[in-house]
Amino acid sequence: MDTQPVIYWFHQDLRLADLPGLVEAASNGIPVVPVYVLDDAAPGEWAPGAASRWWLHHSLKSLAASIRQQHGSLTFGVGPAAQRLVELAAQTDARGIYCSRAFEPWAVQQERDVQRRAERAGLAFERFVGSLLFDPEQIRTQSGTFYQTFTPFWKACRQQSEPSPPQPAPPQIRWHPASGLALDDLRLTAKPPPSAAHWPSLWQPGEAGAAAALRQFLDHGLAGYQQGRELPGQAGTSRLSPHLHFGELSPRQLWRAIKTHYPDNASLAVHRDRFLAQLGWREFSHHLLHHFPALPNAPFNSAYQQFPWIEDAVALAAWREGRTGYPLVDAGMRELSQTGYMHNRVRMVTASFLTKHLLQPWQAGERWFWDTLVDANLANNAASWQWVAGSGADAAPYFRIFNPTLQGQRFDPEGSYVRRWVPELAALPNRHLHTPVAAPEAVLKAAGVRLGDTYPKPIVDHRQARSAALAAYRDMRNAAAPTG
């Protein structure tokens, strides 16, 4: 029997099912040393934010429990991943290191560092697929460049062979013991978000939680997804994004689950295909980041380097705290602070408000979401903020400026979302809920609303803000125009 182990390095694949590297080791009877290394220096400014660290702690706790049920022990380390992994290999006399391939620029560099150090130590280093459906190097235009527009990108993906079926967790894994740190030594929850104390009632991080959330969506959400995904007051979205980000659920598992649940039912195909397209947007964002590593910091459209952003700490604080005077915007920002999550439609509205009503740089919003979202994902976050700001690939035109009042009236017509997160407006009738500033004084008084006291007046006027944003856009275009 083979006794020399391999190290399986978990990073953003915190599960036991559909891990080709783990399957290969188990099928060959090779003992496995499972390890997670917290290496905050590698991502630098993009180290996990407070909300992500909370989720990561509980996801690792779940993974450790799953391994413990199989009579193994998840080993933890802190510091440079390459150094810690090679040290662990020496301690356990391991023959090599296995991991799933990651695509964030810092993760690519980290894997190169691990490979170089492993090879110098005489260790094998093998990476396996697992975090994306399609290889970014394989999806190319006819001229050999990467796609910058979603629709042809997704069409090209759908013309590829179907993603390979997900692999079940190995029925038997020979876990190999190793000494290391305990989970609490990582101090991931040393500075939790203020609202995190009640998050265990909202979220179940880990592979089992991902499976439960998937079942809930398949049984109760997918059939109405086409319309339900737009309504923040309803449970119409999957809420699977944090599970996908931390790899508790693989995209192949999700793809197969959706296709299996609604194989070719014409009446339900629109919901299935709409959801798969959202999975495609995730894929598109990661491919963009792979080919344009500066995406989190620099505008994809270089003309936006000339955009006259205004850095206003007071306005930014009002947006962060949900005190803008626009109920849908404030509801979204409060949902975020209290739950670590925000409905996707409202993410677009709040992002548009920050960048186009307040003219704050999109990077300021991106960084706030990075720290406060439990599903903060570098590719999705950067691509989405740039899309809304107008500077990204296949971006919304800059002149597309969401009217937060009309958005609220259209997508929260009964006010259930706003009433939940902005309770001081709960007694207002529907017709005035999204425009309290326009409500008669008697209506406000009857609802117990005192503008400027119990609820803020709008910090900007929509029409004036829209005009200012369009003027700034014209200034940018003039500044970027060639002179001759």
Secondary structure, 3 states (H helix, E strand, C coil): CCCCCEEEEECCCCCCCCCHHHHHHHHCCCCEEEEEEECCCCCHHHCCCHHHHHHHHHHHHHHHHHHHHCCCCCEEEECCHHHHHHHHHHHHCCCEEEEECCCCHHHHHHHHHHHHHHHHCCCEEEEECCCCCCCCCCCCCCCCCCCCCHHHHHHHHHCCCCCCCCCCCCCCCCECCCCCECHHHHCCCCCCCCCHHHHHHCCCCCHHHHHHHHHHHHHHCHHHHHHHCCCCCCCCCCCCHHHHHCCCCCHHHHHHHHHHHCCCCHHHHHHHHHHHHHHHHHHHHHHHHHHCCCCCCCCCCHHHHHCCCCCCHHHHHHHHHCCCCCHHHHHHHHHHHHHCCCCHHHHHHHHHHHHHHCCCCHHHHHHHHHHHCCCCCHHHHHHHHHHHHCCCCCCCCCCCCCCHHHHHHHHCCCCHHHHHHCHHHCCCCHHHHCCHHHCCHHHHHHCCCCECCCECCCCCCHHHHHHHHHHHHHHHHHHHCCCC
